[in-house]
């Protein structure tokens, strides 16, 4: 009866008759795993374009990536929307996010060792001009992680500040370099289609997270919290995992397949991947003030496999 009273109070609070809902339970089917997870729908989302068996590996791997990206955005949103941001809560969420990216970085062996080079070079020709570059969720993760200035192409950062229109900032993001003809400056089909599909959503998201991204929220904490070693190390781990380990895992996987022939093959989207993908070229660092001058100077060149876990703050 105690549970009944709690239920009655709950449904009365939303203007519903509890007895109607209880009667509905008489006819409801029991929940099953396959209905809850929507297994049938999930397992029918893989549609190869060729008869090469290993294309299924490629499709499923990227779909798993997108599910993990959604998990990451789910955790970041909780930090962004928290009215009162406690240090332990922040660090816990960052640790979760980092574990997802640790999984992503280590999982590249699934694709790197799980496909025949000959098969890949056959089915990849049907993918042009599509590219992992066009992962909408991955770009959202970047916008949600740091301030826009840290995502701007290094060559243009001096000309952009907080008063710069979002559209102008968007046009100078670091990844724009991979989507333009370097001789004419014209956008490739890869970039044009990407922007046609997602531009409005990008700009809306950029505006919202301009003051709610992880880096801005960290800098809004009291000084004592910004000096919390657990939180600082969590921030550094996330930054290094996303912007060095994940990138280099992708880079090495691409090198295995695209450098396997007599001459290097360009990416399906047409980008100069050897240069564009390397973290030394991108210079993408989410939390620059949490790294020493030496670490910043050697970003992407040394300590690729690990970063130093701080026992004391060097600043």
C-alpha positions in Angstrom: 0.0 0.0 0.0 2.9 2.3 0.6 4.1 1.8 -3.0 0.6 2.2 -4.2 0.3 5.6 -2.4 3.7 6.7 -3.9 2.5 5.8 -7.4 -0.8 7.5 -6.9 1.0 10.7 -5.8 3.3 10.5 -8.8 0.6 10.1 -11.4 -1.7 12.7 -9.7 1.3 15.1 -10.0 1.2 14.7 -13.8 -2.6 14.7 -14.1 -2.9 11.0 -14.7 -5.2 8.4 -13.2 -3.1 5.6 -11.6 -5.8 3.0 -12.0 -5.8 3.4 -15.8 -2.1 2.8 -15.9 -2.4 -0.2 -13.6 -5.1 -1.7 -15.8 -2.8 -1.3 -18.8 -0.3 -3.5 -17.0 -2.8 -6.4 -17.2 -2.3 -6.5 -21.0 1.3 -5.4 -21.3 3.9 -7.9 -22.6 6.9 -8.6 -20.5 10.0 -6.7 -21.7 12.7 -8.7 -23.4 16.3 -8.0 -24.1 15.9 -7.9 -27.9 13.0 -5.5 -27.6 14.8 -3.2 -25.1 18.0 -3.1 -27.2 16.2 -3.2 -30.5 18.6 -6.0 -31.6 16.8 -6.7 -34.9 17.0 -3.1 -36.0 20.6 -2.8 -34.9 21.7 -5.9 -36.7 20.1 -4.7 -40.0 21.9 -1.4 -40.2 24.9 -2.9 -42.0 24.5 -2.6 -45.8 27.6 -3.2 -47.8 28.1 -1.6 -51.2 30.3 -4.4 -52.6 30.7 -8.2 -52.4 34.0 -7.9 -50.4 33.4 -9.7 -47.0 35.7 -7.3 -45.0 33.6 -4.3 -45.9 31.2 -5.5 -43.1 34.1 -5.1 -40.6 34.6 -1.6 -41.9 30.9 -0.6 -41.6 30.4 -2.2 -38.1 33.6 -0.7 -36.7 32.5 2.8 -37.7 29.0 2.3 -36.4 30.5 1.3 -33.0 32.6 4.5 -33.1 29.5 6.6 -33.6 27.7 4.9 -30.6 30.7 5.6 -28.5 30.7 9.2 -29.7 27.1 9.5 -28.5 28.1 8.1 -25.1 30.9 10.8 -24.9 28.5 13.6 -25.8 26.0 12.3 -23.3 28.6 12.6 -20.5 29.9 16.1 -21.7 26.4 17.4 -21.7 26.0 16.5 -18.0 29.1 18.6 -17.2 27.9 21.5 -19.4 24.4 21.6 -17.9 25.4 21.2 -14.2 24.2 24.2 -12.3 26.8 23.6 -9.5 29.9 21.8 -10.8 31.6 19.8 -8.1 35.2 18.8 -8.7 34.7 15.1 -8.1 31.7 15.1 -10.4 33.8 16.8 -13.1 36.7 14.4 -12.7 34.4 11.3 -12.7 32.8 12.4 -16.0 36.1 13.1 -17.6 37.4 9.6 -16.5 34.3 8.1 -18.1 34.9 10.0 -21.3 38.5 9.1 -21.4 37.7 5.4 -21.0 35.5 5.6 -24.1 38.3 7.3 -26.0 40.9 4.8 -24.6 38.6 2.1 -26.1 38.4 4.0 -29.4 42.2 4.4 -29.6 43.0 0.8 -28.8 40.2 -0.5 -31.0 41.9 0.6 -34.2 43.6 -2.8 -34.3 40.2 -4.3 -35.1 40.2 -2.4 -38.4 44.0 -2.2 -38.8 44.4 -6.0 -38.5 40.9 -7.1 -39.4 40.7 -6.3 -43.1 42.6 -7.6 -46.1 44.4 -4.8 -47.8 43.3 -6.1 -51.2 39.7 -6.1 -50.2 39.9 -2.7 -48.6 41.4 -1.1 -51.8 38.5 -2.6 -53.8 35.5 -1.5 -51.7 37.0 1.9 -50.7 36.6 3.0 -54.3 32.8 2.8 -53.9 33.0 5.2 -50.9 34.3 8.3 -52.6 33.7 11.1 -51.6 32.5 9.9 -48.2 35.1 10.0 -45.4 35.3 9.7 -41.6 36.1 13.4 -41.8 32.3 13.7 -42.1 31.5 12.4 -38.6 29.1 15.0 -37.3 29.3 13.7 -33.7 33.1 13.8 -33.6 33.0 17.5 -34.6 30.5 18.1 -31.8 32.8 16.5 -29.3 35.5 19.0 -30.4 33.2 22.0 -30.0 32.0 20.7 -26.6 35.6 20.1 -25.3 37.4 23.4 -25.8 37.1 27.0 -26.8 36.9 27.7 -30.5 40.3 29.4 -30.6 41.9 26.0 -29.9 40.2 24.5 -32.9 41.2 27.3 -35.3 43.9 26.5 -37.9 47.2 27.7 -36.4 47.8 30.1 -39.3 44.7 32.1 -38.6 44.5 32.2 -34.8 45.9 35.7 -34.5 43.0 37.1 -36.5 40.2 35.5 -34.5 38.9 36.3 -31.0 35.6 36.0 -29.1 34.1 38.8 -31.1 34.6 37.0 -34.4 31.3 35.8 -36.0 30.8 32.1 -35.6 30.5 31.6 -39.3 33.9 33.1 -39.8 35.4 31.0 -37.1 33.9 27.9 -38.6 35.4 28.7 -42.0 38.9 28.7 -40.3 38.7 25.6 -38.2 41.8 23.3 -38.4 39.9 20.6 -40.4 38.9 23.0 -43.1 42.4 22.5 -44.5 41.5 18.9 -45.4 38.4 19.9 -47.3 39.7 22.6 -49.6 41.7 22.6 -52.8 45.1 24.1 -51.7 45.7 25.8 -55.1 42.3 27.4 -55.6 40.9 27.5 -52.1 37.6 26.0 -53.4 35.7 23.5 -51.2 35.9 19.9 -52.2 32.8 17.8 -52.6 33.6 16.2 -49.3 33.4 19.5 -47.4 30.5 21.0 -49.4 28.2 18.0 -48.8 29.2 18.0 -45.1 28.3 21.6 -44.7 25.1 21.4 -46.6 23.9 18.6 -44.3 25.1 20.0 -40.9 26.1 23.7 -41.1 23.0 25.1 -39.2 23.3 22.5 -36.5 27.0 23.2 -36.2 26.5 26.9 -35.7 23.8 26.4 -33.1 25.9 23.9 -31.2 29.0 26.2 -31.4 27.0 29.1 -29.9 25.6 27.0 -27.0 28.9 25.4 -26.1 30.9 28.7 -26.5 30.6 29.1 -22.7 29.7 25.6 -21.6 32.6 23.6 -23.1 34.8 21.5 -20.8 37.7 24.0 -20.9 35.6 27.0 -20.1 33.8 25.2 -17.3 37.1 24.1 -15.9 38.4 27.7 -15.9 35.2 28.9 -14.1 36.0 26.7 -11.1 37.5 28.2 -7.9 41.3 28.3 -8.0 41.7 25.5 -5.5 39.6 23.2 -7.7 41.6 24.2 -10.8 44.7 23.0 -8.9 43.2 19.7 -7.9 45.6 17.0 -9.1 43.0 14.4 -9.8 41.0 16.8 -11.9 44.1 18.2 -13.7 45.3 14.7 -14.5 41.9 13.7 -15.8 41.9 16.7 -18.1 45.3 15.9 -19.4 44.5 12.3 -19.9 41.5 13.1 -22.0 43.3 15.8 -24.0 46.2 13.4 -24.8 44.0 10.4 -25.6 41.8 12.3 -28.0 44.4 14.5 -29.7 47.4 12.2 -29.8 46.6 8.5 -29.2 43.3 8.4 -31.1 44.7 10.5 -34.0 47.9 8.4 -34.3 46.0 5.2 -34.1 43.9 6.4 -37.1 47.0 7.6 -38.8 48.8 4.3 -38.5 45.7 2.4 -39.7 45.5 4.6 -42.7 49.2 4.2 -43.5 48.9 0.4 -43.5 46.2 0.5 -46.2 46.9 3.6 -48.2 50.7 3.2 -48.4 50.6 -0.5 -49.2 51.0 -0.2 -53.0 53.7 1.2 -55.3 52.6 4.7 -54.5 50.5 6.3 -51.7 46.8 6.5 -52.2 44.8 9.6 -51.4 42.0 9.5 -48.9 38.5 8.8 -50.2 37.5 12.4 -49.5 40.7 13.7 -51.3 42.4 15.1 -48.3 46.3 15.0 -47.9 45.9 12.6 -45.0 49.7 12.0 -44.3 50.1 15.7 -43.4 46.6 16.6 -42.2 46.1 13.7 -39.8 49.3 14.0 -37.8 48.8 15.8 -34.4 52.0 17.8 -35.0 50.4 19.4 -38.0 47.0 19.8 -36.5 48.3 21.3 -33.2 44.9 20.6 -31.7 45.1 20.9 -27.9 41.9 21.2 -25.9 43.5 22.4 -22.6 46.7 24.2 -23.5 47.3 25.8 -20.1 47.5 22.3 -18.4 50.7 21.4 -20.4 54.2 22.6 -19.8 56.1 24.6 -22.5 58.2 21.6 -23.4 55.1 19.4 -23.8 53.5 21.9 -26.0 56.6 22.3 -28.1 56.8 18.6 -28.7 53.1 17.9 -29.1 52.7 14.9 -31.3 56.5 14.2 -31.6 57.3 12.6 -28.3 55.4 10.7 -25.6 53.0 9.4 -28.2 52.1 6.3 -26.1 51.7 8.0 -22.8 51.8 11.3 -21.0 53.2 12.2 -17.7 50.9 11.8 -14.7 51.5 14.8 -12.5 52.3 14.3 -8.8 52.7 18.0 -8.3 51.7 20.9 -10.5 54.5 22.5 -12.5 52.9 25.9 -12.5 
